[in-house]
Every structure is written in structure tokens, then in C-alpha cells.
Amino acid sequence: MLHLQRRFVTSRTTCIPSLKKTFTKTLSTRTEFTHRTEENVIRGNKSLEYPVEDCFTFFSKRFEQFGERVAMVDGVTGTELTFSQLVQNSRKLGSYFHEKNFKLRDRVSIFLPTCTKYSYSMLGAFANGMAVTTIHPAFTAHEMHNQIKTSTPKVVITNAHLLDTARQASENSSIETMICLDDTSISDSGVVNMSDILQNGDENFSTDLSAINPEKDIAFILYSSGTTGLPKGVIISHFSMINCLLQVREFFGENMPDNVLAAIPVYHMYGMVLFLFVNPYHGNRVYTLPKFDPVQFLSSIQNYKIGRICIAPPILLFLTKSPLVDQYDMSSLKSIIVGAAPVDEQLSHAFNERFPWITLQQCYGMTEAGFATLQANDASFNSAGSVGQILADGECKIVSLTTGEFLGPYEQGEVYLRGAQQMLGYLNNEKATTETILEDGWLRSGDLGYYDDENNLFVIDRLKELIKYKGFQVAPAELEDLLISHENIVDSCVIGVPCERAGEVPRAYIVKKPGSDLTEDEVKDFVGERFSDHKHLRGGVQFVEQLPKSASGKLLRRVLRDQYLEERE
């Protein structure tokens, strides 16, 4: 069974069983959220109490307790950032925003790879009561501009390497100020150096944040790929993010290794919660890498005596099969958390054979729902293939795809989730919000799964059409929208096809304009020039006369996927 040991209590708390959420006018209204008594609903076996505070107040109080303890270390340069410096730099950045008349609820976009400075870039926005939206550091100017257009930030924080992309993306947009982490000699560019802000800012800055409503106000706009259009902005409140943090922290308890390695991006929910919140909240030292490089990754584990890493399945495959791993000392590594995509049971067994001393735990969640489950790491947990049990105060049910009934153990259906850590809704998209979050608070995951007699959850397939490439989510509809904009393409369909090293890769089926001599390479180049690397058509391009569709005109991707697999048997 899952053992959760510690209870969080503060002077001002909200207990989940009596939680009532209301929404701003831009979001759909939901009914009172309470624990229900329906049959065939599995729940976390612990109920916590949560502070109703804004993120800056909550985190700054905690981080200041650790003083000069090292919070984060640049894994490439070895540069350290203490907890005191983290909070002081956040206040300095907040004072800059205040001085420049940025207001409560204005938005700051962070366009950075994983780095130590990400932490105070985010916390600095919160210090002035602003919201944060994160941008994939591999985005092209076109992709970034689309996100800026929907999230309407007034500030971009980036680095010198990404500055040109940020400048192009910010043209004719809501952006008023651009902050660069690195000193730049660009004159009259509207770019402010972060070093100047930190040199001149007020490390004791404080402003009245009482107007922030933690349960209603936006803390984050994180983007989750969709299957029917462009990526959607997911609205996360201050209260929801703090809930998510404390649920995960409660699961881990006090048994957390001191040194952890951030080898996955922190612009999305998975990396953000673990590396910017959970581990720093515990006082752990987080080592950051800007991207996954095999040698840098392995040498960091060896040199920094890393105790835990959190990764996606492709990195697990690398650890399991690469001979390069044998050249490094991995003895300090005791725990690995795997998320972002399902892990094959055979891969888990192969990994355990190679590293019998390392505990491998799967987690399950989504941007819209936060963390939903984690595997226990004690000897009593033996449900191979499971993603674990529901975290504290969370609820899950399996719903029949045909009848809508709640299903019992071992019956497959769609996974529904409910908890205070989930999103408020989609940004400026009430239709998608009401389709995803039902009136009684249940959130449809779009995943196929079941649970066993011990309430362990198993996620066996995706109902959604997202392509998972090395932990990245690729929306077929986004690629299809681009493809049909080509003058020689009449129709298109994109599916994910299996790839051992990457999980899945995008493959396009194209209906050409009659008489066109369009080639596969031309189609690949058309996509490659406009989209970031993980969206490239590595699965190839196939020209067809027509695409399989339902009577209502919906693309039948499964037909193409099945045909592809049959042809390769």
C-alpha cells in the first residue's frame, strides 16, 4: 500500500473536501467540488490542508528558511545559486517590474532552456503579482509568435542565443519589454540586461499582493498540444500549483535524495513541478542542464553524485541500452522518476536487470490535471506496468467508452481525473474547457486505462492523437494545418509511427494537387523550415489518392496507423 506520512497545516488553509471553486467570466462555471461517494471511484488515501496564498508569498517564505544553502547549480559551468540569492534576485526583478509600472496580473513570458536563472525569472514575476507563461526554447519565431498572440504577455525573458528569435516573434505583438539574461551590446534595441536589473534592483522589495485571489487568479499559462487545432493555453491558478506541489511532496515524504539532476525541460508541468518547486521546497540541490547531451548527462551524475533523476522514456532507453553508460560511475543514483509518456514493461525489466540498485518509478499526469499518480518505492509495490496510485485528495474513475458508466477493476475505459490541482480551464476557449471539464469537476484525460484490486492505475493507450517524440508532444493537427497551406497539397493526415529510440515520430499522408510533381523531400523541407526539430517528419511522407474519413468528415488516423503496422509485419 501507499504510505504518506506528513500533514501540511498553515494558519490560513483550505481543506479539499469543502473546497468550492468559482471562475472568472472567461471560463466556464463549474459546480461545487467535493469528494463524492460514487461507486468505482478510486481516491488518494490521504487528505491534506493547503495554504490559500499567492505563489511568491508561499515560496519566498519557504526558501528564505534555507538561507545560504545552495539551491541550484549550473551543471555545465558549476555556478551556484543559493536560496538567499534566489529570493533576493526575485525581489530585485519584481522591483524592476514595479518601477516600470507593470501591474498585477500582467503577464511575463519565459523563453529559456532549463537553467538556474529560470527560477528567479519566474519568482520575480510573482513578486510583482504578475502571471507567467512559458515558451518551448526550441520554438521558431512563427511558433513563438502564435503563442504570444494568444497569451498576450508584456515581457519576454530570454538569453542571447534565443534573442533573435524572440525579437522576430515579438514584432507586432503585446510585448513591451525584452530582458536578456546575458550582457548584450545591442543598442537601441529595447533589450534590457538582467545583470543591470540585479545590480540596481531592490533586494528588499515588497508590494501588496492581497488583491491576488489564489483560487481564481492566473499564476501560469502553460501550453498543451491539442488534437484539433493549435496548442491551447492551460490556466493554472496559484492555489492549484501549490496543491500540486504539496501532493507530490507529501508522496515523497522526507526520504528525498539531496542532489537531483534536471535533465528534462522546465517549461512544462512535469519538469517545472519537480525541479522548480518540489525539490527546492524540500531544500534539495538541483543541478540543471540546458538540454540532454549523453556525455554531459552521465558525467553530471558521476561528478555531482546525483541521487535522483526525472526523465522521459527515451532517456530510460538510453540508460538501458547504451554502452556509453558503462564508462561512468552510476552508483550514487538511487531513484528514477519516469513520466511524459508510458514505459514499456519489457524496458522496465531490462533496466532493472542492468541497474538492480536503482528504484524505477512511473508517474502519470497532464498539464491540465497536474500530477495524478506516482508509484510507491517500497517493497510492497509489485504491480509491474502500473503508473501507481492516486495522490492525496485526488480522484479517478474509469468511464465506459460506449455507455458512460463508471467501470470496476480491470475494465478498460477513459481515465477521468478530479482534484484541486487541475486547471481552471483553457485560455479564451470556453468550448474546449467545457468539453474537457464536466459540470461536476471531472476532467477527461483522453487516455485509455484501468485499475486493479489494489487501486493501482494502468494507462495502456491514448485516446488522444498526440504524438510523443522523446517526451515532446506533437499535435498532428498543427502539422496538417501547415501542410494543407502548401499550394500543391490538397489534403493531409499526420500520425505517429513507432520508433525505438524516440517513442514515436510524425509521418504524413499527402493528397497532392492533380498534376503536381511534389516530392517527399520537398514536403519534409517545407515542414522543417517552419517548425522546430521535434515536429519534423522523421516517419516519412506517403502520397495517397484519398484519406480515410468518417461520415462526418473526421480523419480516421487509426486506419492509417494499422495499415502502416501491417505493412511492416
C-alpha positions, 0 to 999 in steps of 0.5 A, spaced: 500 500 500 501 507 499 504 510 505 504 518 506 506 520 512 506 528 513 500 533 514 501 540 511 497 545 516 498 553 515 494 558 519 490 560 513 488 553 509 483 550 505 481 543 506 479 539 499 473 536 501 469 543 502 473 546 497 468 550 492 471 553 486 468 559 482 471 562 475 472 568 472 467 570 466 472 567 461 471 560 463 466 556 464 462 555 471 463 549 474 459 546 480 461 545 487 467 540 488 467 535 493 469 528 494 463 524 492 461 517 494 460 514 487 461 507 486 468 505 482 471 511 484 478 510 486 481 516 491 488 518 494 488 515 501 490 521 504 487 528 505 491 534 506 490 542 508 493 547 503 495 554 504 490 559 500 496 564 498 499 567 492 505 563 489 511 568 491 508 569 498 508 561 499 515 560 496 519 566 498 517 564 505 519 557 504 526 558 501 528 564 505 528 558 511 534 555 507 538 561 507 545 560 504 544 553 502 545 552 495 539 551 491 541 550 484 547 549 480 549 550 473 551 543 471 555 545 465 559 551 468 558 549 476 555 556 478 551 556 484 545 559 486 543 559 493 536 560 496 538 567 499 540 569 492 534 566 489 529 570 493 533 576 493 534 576 485 526 575 485 525 581 489 530 585 485 526 583 478 519 584 481 522 591 483 524 592 476 517 590 474 514 595 479 518 601 477 516 600 470 509 600 472 507 593 470 501 591 474 498 585 477 496 580 473 500 582 467 503 577 464 511 575 463 513 570 458 519 565 459 523 563 453 529 559 456 532 552 456 532 549 463 537 553 467 538 556 474 536 563 472 529 560 470 527 560 477 528 567 479 525 569 472 519 566 474 519 568 482 520 575 480 514 575 476 510 573 482 513 578 486 510 583 482 503 579 482 504 578 475 502 571 471 507 567 467 507 563 461 512 559 458 515 558 451 518 551 448 526 554 447 526 550 441 520 554 438 521 558 431 519 565 431 512 563 427 511 558 433 513 563 438 509 568 435 502 564 435 503 563 442 504 570 444 498 572 440 494 568 444 497 569 451 498 576 450 504 577 455 508 584 456 515 581 457 519 576 454 525 573 458 530 570 454 538 569 453 542 571 447 542 565 443 534 565 443 534 573 442 533 573 435 528 569 435 524 572 440 525 579 437 522 576 430 516 573 434 515 579 438 514 584 432 507 586 432 505 583 438 503 585 446 510 585 448 513 591 451 519 589 454 525 584 452 530 582 458 536 578 456 539 574 461 546 575 458 550 582 457 548 584 450 551 590 446 545 591 442 543 598 442 537 601 441 534 595 441 529 595 447 533 589 450 534 590 457 540 586 461 538 582 467 545 583 470 543 591 470 536 589 473 540 585 479 545 590 480 540 596 481 534 592 483 531 592 490 533 586 494 528 588 499 522 589 495 515 588 497 508 590 494 501 588 496 499 582 493 492 581 497 488 583 491 491 576 488 485 571 489 489 564 489 483 560 487 481 564 481 487 568 479 492 566 473 499 564 476 501 560 469 499 559 462 502 553 460 501 550 453 498 543 451 498 540 444 491 539 442 488 534 437 484 539 433 487 545 432 493 549 435 496 548 442 491 551 447 493 555 453 492 551 460 490 556 466 493 554 472 491 558 478 496 559 484 492 555 489 492 549 484 500 549 483 501 549 490 496 543 491 500 540 486 506 541 489 504 539 496 501 532 493 507 530 490 511 532 496 507 529 501 508 522 496 515 523 497 515 524 504 522 526 507 526 520 504 528 525 498 535 524 495 539 531 496 542 532 489 537 531 483 539 532 476 534 536 471 535 533 465 528 534 462 525 541 460 522 546 465 517 549 461 512 544 462 508 541 468 512 535 469 519 538 469 517 545 472 513 541 478 519 537 480 525 541 479 522 548 480 518 547 486 518 540 489 525 539 490 527 546 492 521 546 497 524 540 500 531 544 500 534 539 495 540 541 490 538 541 483 543 541 478 540 543 471 542 542 464 540 546 458 538 540 454 540 532 454 547 531 451 549 523 453 556 525 455 554 531 459 548 527 462 552 521 465 558 525 467 553 530 471 551 524 475 558 521 476 561 528 478 555 531 482 553 524 485 546 525 483 541 521 487 535 522 483 533 523 476 526 525 472 526 523 465 522 521 459 522 514 456 527 515 451 532 517 456 530 510 460 532 507 453 538 510 453 540 508 460 538 501 458 541 500 452 547 504 451 554 502 452 556 509 453 553 508 460 558 503 462 564 508 462 561 512 468 560 511 475 552 510 476 552 508 483 550 514 487 543 514 483 538 511 487 531 513 484 528 514 477 522 518 476 519 516 469 513 520 466 511 524 459 509 518 456 508 510 458 514 505 459 514 499 456 514 493 461 519 489 457 524 496 458 522 496 465 525 489 466 531 490 462 533 496 466 532 493 472 536 487 470 542 492 468 541 497 474 538 492 480 540 498 485 536 503 482 528 504 484 524 505 477 518 509 478 512 511 473 508 517 474 502 519 470 499 526 469 497 532 464 498 539 464 491 540 465 490 535 471 497 536 474 500 530 477 495 524 478 499 518 480 506 516 482 508 509 484 510 507 491 518 505 492 517 500 497 517 493 497 510 492 497 509 495 490 509 489 485 504 491 480 509 491 474 506 496 468 502 500 473 503 508 473 501 507 481 496 510 485 492 516 486 495 522 490 492 525 496 485 528 495 485 526 488 480 522 484 479 517 478 474 513 475 474 509 469 468 511 464 465 506 459 467 508 452 460 506 449 455 507 455 458 512 460 458 508 466 463 508 471 467 501 470 470 496 476 477 493 476 480 491 470 475 494 465 478 498 460 475 505 459 477 513 459 481 515 465 477 521 468 481 525 473 478 530 479 482 534 484 484 541 486 490 541 482 487 541 475 486 547 471 481 552 471 480 551 464 483 553 457 485 560 455 479 564 451 476 557 449 470 556 453 468 550 448 474 546 449 474 547 457 467 545 457 468 539 453 474 537 457 471 539 464 464 536 466 459 540 470 461 536 476 469 537 476 471 531 472 476 532 467 477 527 461 484 525 460 483 522 453 487 516 455 485 509 455 486 505 462 484 501 468 485 499 475 486 493 479 484 490 486 489 494 489 487 501 486 493 501 482 492 505 475 494 502 468 494 507 462 495 502 456 493 507 450 491 514 448 485 516 446 488 522 444 492 523 437 498 526 440 504 524 438 510 523 443 517 524 440 522 523 446 517 526 451 515 532 446 508 532 444 506 533 437 499 535 435 498 532 428 493 537 427 498 543 427 502 539 422 496 538 417 494 545 418 501 547 415 501 542 410 494 543 407 497 551 406 502 548 401 499 550 394 500 543 391 497 539 397 490 538 397 489 534 403 493 531 409 493 526 415 499 526 420 500 520 425 505 517 429 509 511 427 513 507 432 520 508 433 525 505 438 529 510 440 524 516 440 517 513 442 514 515 436 515 520 430 510 524 425 509 521 418 504 524 413 499 522 408 499 527 402 493 528 397 497 532 392 494 537 387 492 533 380 498 534 376 503 536 381 510 533 381 511 534 389 516 530 392 517 527 399 523 531 400 520 537 398 514 536 403 519 534 409 523 541 407 517 545 407 515 542 414 522 543 417 523 550 415 517 552 419 517 548 425 522 546 430 526 539 430 521 535 434 515 536 429 519 534 423 517 528 419 522 523 421 516 517 419 516 519 412 511 522 407 506 517 403 502 520 397 495 517 397 489 518 392 484 519 398 484 519 406 480 515 410 474 519 413 468 518 417 461 520 415 462 526 418 468 528 415 473 526 421 480 523 419 480 516 421 488 516 423 487 509 426 486 506 419 492 509 417 496 507 423 494 499 422 495 499 415 502 502 416 503 496 422 501 491 417 505 493 412 511 492 416 509 485 419 
